[in-house]
Amino acid sequence: MFILTVIKLLLIALNIFPSRFTNRRIMFLIYMTNLVTHVMMDEPRFAQPIPNVTVAVGRDANLPCVVEHLGGYKVAWIHIDRQMILTIHRHVISRIPRYSITYTDNTWLLHVNQAHQDDRGYYMCQVNTNPMISQVGYLQVVVPPNILDIESTPSSVAVRENQNINMTCRADGFPAPKIIWRREDGEEITVEKKKKVLVYDADVLPLTKVSRNEMGAYLCIATNGVPPSVSKRIILDVDLANDLGAESTCWRPIRHRCNHRLPHGGASQSHYLLGIQFGDGVAEQKV
């Protein structure tokens, strides 16, 4: 405000002195210029902007505010998103114990210990001049991905052959994680009936008319640029349908011996029944 007043006086000075008083006019302008320079040098000013800081949740963060020519004025830190005064000069006002303040070489350093997600947002450094001067920086708190088991497909799941299944993988974190699917054995995944891909990008992996070739381990991987990435292993079992109409994932060979005595006192003969047992059903063939 004072600087604006001085500038107005300079403009008035150009009009109040006649041109014949050139020396007096010059002397006045020199005096006012020196005064403005003196005022500008003594007024508090920010030497550099507050940087935007990114920190992982649970880690410490520091926000610097560099003020020159502070004089008798005071510096305050404010969390704009919370509308909360954190510090005034060297005193901590906030009741959140994770905030602290240090001062060295014109730098007022706001410390945020073990940052929480609630600490994310804009921070204002303010000097109580008249009018007040301030600048703003941003604290970004990032969170590594975490797979939500309760919202995801279990670690083992079964489906009948030629049936459809959707396998789901949910994760949280900040920024929001990206989900990809791949087979543990490196084989391609068949999606959209005919399309084969090595990697599928989506929360839900849709498998249509599942065949026995698709059984095995699938990996759901969540990433968001914040280490570490996380994954979940899901085993897909396929209940096989056999050609004889029985359905089971369990099969085993069987062999029966049968003895038959010929009529009229003839010698007995033997033959074998060879077959495969599927669950509760038995398919047999005479050999």
ROPATI-66190 format. One record per residue (C-alpha): residue number from 1; x, y, z. Coordinates in Angstrom, 1 decimal. Layout:
<recs>
rec num=NUM; x=X; y=Y; z=Z
...
</recs>
This chain:
<recs>
rec num=1; x=0.0; y=0.0; z=0.0
rec num=2; x=2.8; y=2.4; z=0.9
rec num=3; x=4.6; y=1.7; z=-2.3
rec num=4; x=1.5; y=2.5; z=-4.3
rec num=5; x=1.2; y=5.8; z=-2.5
rec num=6; x=4.8; y=6.7; z=-3.3
rec num=7; x=4.2; y=5.9; z=-7.0
rec num=8; x=1.2; y=8.2; z=-7.0
rec num=9; x=3.4; y=11.0; z=-5.5
rec num=10; x=5.8; y=10.5; z=-8.3
rec num=11; x=3.1; y=11.0; z=-10.9
rec num=12; x=1.9; y=14.2; z=-9.1
rec num=13; x=5.4; y=15.5; z=-9.0
rec num=14; x=5.5; y=15.5; z=-12.8
rec num=15; x=2.7; y=18.0; z=-12.8
rec num=16; x=3.2; y=20.3; z=-9.9
rec num=17; x=6.6; y=21.6; z=-10.9
rec num=18; x=6.9; y=23.9; z=-13.9
rec num=19; x=9.4; y=23.0; z=-16.5
rec num=20; x=11.6; y=26.1; z=-15.6
rec num=21; x=12.3; y=24.4; z=-12.2
rec num=22; x=14.1; y=21.5; z=-13.9
rec num=23; x=16.8; y=21.0; z=-11.2
rec num=24; x=14.3; y=21.0; z=-8.4
rec num=25; x=12.2; y=18.6; z=-10.3
rec num=26; x=15.1; y=16.3; z=-10.8
rec num=27; x=16.1; y=16.4; z=-7.2
rec num=28; x=12.6; y=15.6; z=-6.1
rec num=29; x=12.4; y=12.6; z=-8.4
rec num=30; x=15.8; y=11.3; z=-7.2
rec num=31; x=14.7; y=11.6; z=-3.6
rec num=32; x=11.4; y=9.8; z=-4.3
rec num=33; x=13.2; y=7.1; z=-6.3
rec num=34; x=15.6; y=6.5; z=-3.4
rec num=35; x=12.7; y=6.3; z=-1.0
rec num=36; x=10.8; y=3.8; z=-3.1
rec num=37; x=14.0; y=1.7; z=-3.3
rec num=38; x=14.5; y=1.8; z=0.4
rec num=39; x=10.9; y=0.8; z=1.1
rec num=40; x=11.0; y=-2.0; z=-1.4
rec num=41; x=14.2; y=-3.3; z=0.1
rec num=42; x=12.9; y=-3.3; z=3.6
rec num=43; x=9.4; y=-4.8; z=2.9
rec num=44; x=9.1; y=-8.5; z=3.4
rec num=45; x=9.1; y=-10.6; z=0.2
rec num=46; x=9.2; y=-14.2; z=-0.8
rec num=47; x=12.6; y=-15.2; z=-2.2
rec num=48; x=11.3; y=-18.3; z=-4.0
rec num=49; x=8.0; y=-20.2; z=-4.5
rec num=50; x=7.0; y=-23.1; z=-2.4
rec num=51; x=7.7; y=-26.3; z=-4.3
rec num=52; x=5.0; y=-28.9; z=-4.8
rec num=53; x=6.1; y=-31.9; z=-2.8
rec num=54; x=5.1; y=-35.6; z=-3.2
rec num=55; x=5.5; y=-38.1; z=-0.4
rec num=56; x=4.4; y=-41.7; z=0.2
rec num=57; x=1.9; y=-42.2; z=3.0
rec num=58; x=3.7; y=-42.7; z=6.3
rec num=59; x=6.8; y=-40.8; z=5.2
rec num=60; x=7.9; y=-37.4; z=6.3
rec num=61; x=7.5; y=-34.2; z=4.2
rec num=62; x=8.9; y=-30.7; z=4.4
rec num=63; x=7.5; y=-27.5; z=2.9
rec num=64; x=9.9; y=-24.5; z=2.8
rec num=65; x=8.8; y=-20.8; z=2.8
rec num=66; x=11.7; y=-18.4; z=2.2
rec num=67; x=11.0; y=-14.8; z=3.4
rec num=68; x=13.5; y=-12.0; z=3.1
rec num=69; x=13.4; y=-8.7; z=5.1
rec num=70; x=10.8; y=-10.1; z=7.5
rec num=71; x=11.6; y=-7.5; z=10.1
rec num=72; x=9.0; y=-7.5; z=12.9
rec num=73; x=6.4; y=-9.3; z=10.8
rec num=74; x=5.4; y=-12.9; z=11.5
rec num=75; x=5.0; y=-16.0; z=9.2
rec num=76; x=2.1; y=-18.4; z=9.5
rec num=77; x=1.4; y=-21.7; z=7.8
rec num=78; x=-2.2; y=-22.7; z=6.9
rec num=79; x=-3.6; y=-25.9; z=5.5
rec num=80; x=-6.2; y=-24.5; z=3.1
rec num=81; x=-8.1; y=-27.8; z=2.5
rec num=82; x=-8.7; y=-28.2; z=6.3
rec num=83; x=-9.1; y=-24.4; z=6.8
rec num=84; x=-6.7; y=-24.9; z=9.7
rec num=85; x=-3.9; y=-22.6; z=11.0
rec num=86; x=-0.9; y=-24.8; z=11.7
rec num=87; x=1.8; y=-22.5; z=12.9
rec num=88; x=2.4; y=-18.8; z=13.7
rec num=89; x=6.0; y=-17.7; z=13.8
rec num=90; x=7.7; y=-20.4; z=15.8
rec num=91; x=4.7; y=-21.7; z=17.6
rec num=92; x=2.6; y=-24.7; z=16.6
rec num=93; x=-1.1; y=-23.9; z=16.8
rec num=94; x=-2.6; y=-27.1; z=15.4
rec num=95; x=-3.5; y=-29.9; z=17.8
rec num=96; x=-2.2; y=-32.4; z=15.3
rec num=97; x=1.2; y=-33.4; z=16.8
rec num=98; x=2.7; y=-34.5; z=13.5
rec num=99; x=3.2; y=-30.8; z=12.5
rec num=100; x=6.2; y=-28.8; z=13.6
rec num=101; x=8.1; y=-25.7; z=12.4
rec num=102; x=11.8; y=-24.8; z=12.2
rec num=103; x=13.6; y=-21.6; z=11.1
rec num=104; x=17.0; y=-21.2; z=9.5
rec num=105; x=18.5; y=-18.6; z=7.1
rec num=106; x=15.2; y=-16.9; z=6.3
rec num=107; x=13.5; y=-20.3; z=5.7
rec num=108; x=10.4; y=-21.3; z=7.6
rec num=109; x=10.3; y=-25.1; z=7.2
rec num=110; x=6.9; y=-26.8; z=7.9
rec num=111; x=7.5; y=-30.4; z=8.9
rec num=112; x=4.7; y=-33.0; z=8.3
rec num=113; x=5.7; y=-36.2; z=10.1
rec num=114; x=4.4; y=-39.6; z=8.9
rec num=115; x=2.1; y=-38.0; z=6.4
rec num=116; x=-1.6; y=-39.2; z=6.3
rec num=117; x=-3.9; y=-39.0; z=3.3
rec num=118; x=-5.7; y=-36.2; z=5.1
rec num=119; x=-2.6; y=-34.1; z=4.9
rec num=120; x=-2.9; y=-34.0; z=1.1
rec num=121; x=-3.7; y=-30.5; z=-0.3
rec num=122; x=-2.7; y=-26.9; z=-0.6
rec num=123; x=-0.6; y=-25.1; z=2.1
rec num=124; x=-0.3; y=-21.4; z=2.4
rec num=125; x=2.7; y=-19.5; z=3.8
rec num=126; x=1.4; y=-16.0; z=4.9
rec num=127; x=3.1; y=-12.9; z=6.2
rec num=128; x=1.0; y=-10.4; z=8.2
rec num=129; x=1.9; y=-7.3; z=6.3
rec num=130; x=-0.7; y=-4.8; z=5.3
rec num=131; x=-2.0; y=-6.0; z=2.9
rec num=132; x=-1.1; y=-9.5; z=3.7
rec num=133; x=1.2; y=-11.4; z=1.3
rec num=134; x=1.1; y=-15.1; z=0.8
rec num=135; x=2.1; y=-18.0; z=-1.5
rec num=136; x=0.8; y=-21.5; z=-1.9
rec num=137; x=2.4; y=-25.0; z=-2.4
rec num=138; x=0.8; y=-28.4; z=-2.8
rec num=139; x=1.5; y=-31.6; z=-0.8
rec num=140; x=0.7; y=-34.8; z=-2.6
rec num=141; x=0.4; y=-37.9; z=-0.5
rec num=142; x=0.5; y=-41.1; z=-2.6
rec num=143; x=-0.5; y=-44.6; z=-1.5
rec num=144; x=0.8; y=-47.9; z=-3.0
rec num=145; x=-1.8; y=-50.3; z=-4.4
rec num=146; x=-3.5; y=-52.8; z=-2.1
rec num=147; x=-5.6; y=-55.7; z=-3.5
rec num=148; x=-9.0; y=-55.9; z=-1.8
rec num=149; x=-9.5; y=-59.7; z=-1.2
rec num=150; x=-13.1; y=-59.2; z=0.0
rec num=151; x=-14.1; y=-57.7; z=-3.3
rec num=152; x=-12.0; y=-60.0; z=-5.5
rec num=153; x=-12.4; y=-63.6; z=-6.8
rec num=154; x=-11.1; y=-66.2; z=-4.3
rec num=155; x=-7.6; y=-67.7; z=-4.7
rec num=156; x=-9.2; y=-70.9; z=-6.1
rec num=157; x=-12.3; y=-71.1; z=-8.3
rec num=158; x=-13.9; y=-73.8; z=-10.5
rec num=159; x=-16.1; y=-73.7; z=-13.6
rec num=160; x=-17.6; y=-76.4; z=-15.8
rec num=161; x=-16.2; y=-76.8; z=-19.2
rec num=162; x=-17.9; y=-74.7; z=-21.9
rec num=163; x=-19.4; y=-72.4; z=-19.3
rec num=164; x=-18.6; y=-68.7; z=-18.7
rec num=165; x=-16.8; y=-67.1; z=-15.8
rec num=166; x=-15.8; y=-63.6; z=-14.7
rec num=167; x=-12.8; y=-63.3; z=-12.5
rec num=168; x=-12.6; y=-60.0; z=-10.5
rec num=169; x=-9.7; y=-58.1; z=-9.0
rec num=170; x=-10.2; y=-54.9; z=-7.0
rec num=171; x=-7.5; y=-52.7; z=-5.5
rec num=172; x=-7.3; y=-49.3; z=-3.8
rec num=173; x=-4.5; y=-46.8; z=-3.5
rec num=174; x=-3.7; y=-43.3; z=-4.7
rec num=175; x=-3.6; y=-42.6; z=-7.6
rec num=176; x=-6.2; y=-45.2; z=-8.5
rec num=177; x=-4.4; y=-48.5; z=-9.4
rec num=178; x=-4.4; y=-50.0; z=-12.9
rec num=179; x=-5.3; y=-53.7; z=-13.0
rec num=180; x=-3.8; y=-56.2; z=-15.5
rec num=181; x=-4.2; y=-59.9; z=-15.9
rec num=182; x=-1.8; y=-62.5; z=-17.3
rec num=183; x=-1.4; y=-66.3; z=-17.1
rec num=184; x=1.4; y=-67.5; z=-14.9
rec num=185; x=2.6; y=-69.9; z=-17.5
rec num=186; x=2.9; y=-67.1; z=-20.1
rec num=187; x=0.2; y=-68.6; z=-22.4
rec num=188; x=-2.3; y=-66.3; z=-24.1
rec num=189; x=-5.7; y=-65.5; z=-22.6
rec num=190; x=-8.8; y=-65.9; z=-24.8
rec num=191; x=-11.2; y=-63.0; z=-24.4
rec num=192; x=-14.2; y=-61.8; z=-26.3
rec num=193; x=-14.6; y=-65.4; z=-27.6
rec num=194; x=-11.8; y=-65.2; z=-30.2
rec num=195; x=-9.3; y=-62.5; z=-29.2
rec num=196; x=-6.0; y=-63.8; z=-27.7
rec num=197; x=-3.9; y=-61.5; z=-25.6
rec num=198; x=-0.9; y=-61.9; z=-23.3
rec num=199; x=-2.1; y=-59.1; z=-21.0
rec num=200; x=-5.7; y=-58.0; z=-20.3
rec num=201; x=-6.3; y=-54.5; z=-18.8
rec num=202; x=-9.5; y=-54.4; z=-16.7
rec num=203; x=-10.8; y=-55.1; z=-13.2
rec num=204; x=-12.8; y=-58.0; z=-14.5
rec num=205; x=-11.5; y=-60.8; z=-16.7
rec num=206; x=-14.3; y=-62.4; z=-18.7
rec num=207; x=-13.7; y=-66.0; z=-20.0
rec num=208; x=-16.3; y=-67.4; z=-22.4
rec num=209; x=-17.0; y=-71.1; z=-23.0
rec num=210; x=-14.0; y=-72.1; z=-20.9
rec num=211; x=-12.0; y=-75.0; z=-22.2
rec num=212; x=-9.7; y=-77.4; z=-20.4
rec num=213; x=-6.7; y=-75.6; z=-22.0
rec num=214; x=-7.6; y=-72.5; z=-19.9
rec num=215; x=-7.3; y=-74.1; z=-16.5
rec num=216; x=-4.3; y=-73.0; z=-14.5
rec num=217; x=-3.0; y=-70.0; z=-12.5
rec num=218; x=-3.9; y=-66.4; z=-13.4
rec num=219; x=-2.1; y=-63.4; z=-12.0
rec num=220; x=-4.0; y=-60.2; z=-11.2
rec num=221; x=-1.4; y=-57.3; z=-10.9
rec num=222; x=-2.2; y=-53.8; z=-9.5
rec num=223; x=0.1; y=-50.8; z=-10.2
rec num=224; x=-0.2; y=-47.1; z=-9.8
rec num=225; x=3.4; y=-45.8; z=-10.1
rec num=226; x=4.0; y=-46.0; z=-6.3
rec num=227; x=6.1; y=-49.0; z=-5.3
rec num=228; x=5.6; y=-51.8; z=-4.6
rec num=229; x=3.2; y=-53.3; z=-7.1
rec num=230; x=1.1; y=-56.1; z=-5.8
rec num=231; x=-0.4; y=-59.2; z=-7.3
rec num=232; x=-2.9; y=-62.0; z=-6.5
rec num=233; x=-2.7; y=-65.6; z=-7.8
rec num=234; x=-6.0; y=-67.2; z=-8.8
rec num=235; x=-6.2; y=-70.9; z=-9.7
rec num=236; x=-8.9; y=-71.7; z=-12.3
rec num=237; x=-10.1; y=-75.4; z=-12.2
rec num=238; x=-12.2; y=-76.7; z=-15.1
rec num=239; x=-14.6; y=-79.5; z=-14.4
rec num=240; x=-14.2; y=-81.6; z=-17.6
rec num=241; x=-17.1; y=-82.9; z=-19.6
rec num=242; x=-16.3; y=-86.4; z=-21.1
rec num=243; x=-17.6; y=-87.8; z=-24.3
rec num=244; x=-19.9; y=-90.3; z=-22.6
rec num=245; x=-22.0; y=-87.6; z=-20.9
rec num=246; x=-20.5; y=-87.9; z=-17.4
rec num=247; x=-18.9; y=-84.9; z=-15.8
rec num=248; x=-16.0; y=-85.0; z=-13.4
rec num=249; x=-12.5; y=-83.8; z=-12.8
rec num=250; x=-11.7; y=-87.3; z=-11.5
rec num=251; x=-11.3; y=-90.3; z=-13.7
rec num=252; x=-9.5; y=-93.7; z=-13.4
rec num=253; x=-9.3; y=-96.9; z=-15.4
rec num=254; x=-11.1; y=-100.1; z=-14.2
rec num=255; x=-10.9; y=-103.8; z=-15.2
rec num=256; x=-13.3; y=-106.6; z=-14.3
rec num=257; x=-12.8; y=-110.4; z=-14.8
rec num=258; x=-15.9; y=-112.4; z=-15.7
rec num=259; x=-16.2; y=-116.3; z=-15.7
rec num=260; x=-18.8; y=-118.1; z=-17.7
rec num=261; x=-19.4; y=-121.9; z=-17.7
rec num=262; x=-20.4; y=-123.4; z=-21.0
rec num=263; x=-23.6; y=-125.7; z=-21.1
rec num=264; x=-23.6; y=-129.5; z=-21.1
rec num=265; x=-20.5; y=-129.7; z=-18.9
rec num=266; x=-18.2; y=-127.7; z=-21.2
rec num=267; x=-15.1; y=-125.9; z=-19.9
rec num=268; x=-15.4; y=-122.5; z=-18.4
rec num=269; x=-14.3; y=-119.3; z=-20.3
rec num=270; x=-13.1; y=-116.0; z=-19.0
rec num=271; x=-13.2; y=-112.4; z=-20.5
rec num=272; x=-12.4; y=-109.0; z=-19.2
rec num=273; x=-14.4; y=-105.7; z=-19.0
rec num=274; x=-12.1; y=-102.7; z=-19.4
rec num=275; x=-13.5; y=-99.2; z=-18.8
rec num=276; x=-13.0; y=-95.8; z=-17.3
rec num=277; x=-14.9; y=-94.6; z=-14.2
rec num=278; x=-16.1; y=-90.9; z=-14.2
rec num=279; x=-17.4; y=-89.9; z=-10.8
rec num=280; x=-20.5; y=-92.1; z=-10.1
rec num=281; x=-20.7; y=-93.5; z=-13.7
rec num=282; x=-18.9; y=-96.4; z=-15.3
rec num=283; x=-18.3; y=-96.8; z=-19.0
rec num=284; x=-17.2; y=-100.3; z=-19.9
rec num=285; x=-15.9; y=-102.1; z=-23.0
rec num=286; x=-15.5; y=-105.8; z=-23.6
rec num=287; x=-12.0; y=-107.0; z=-24.6
</recs>
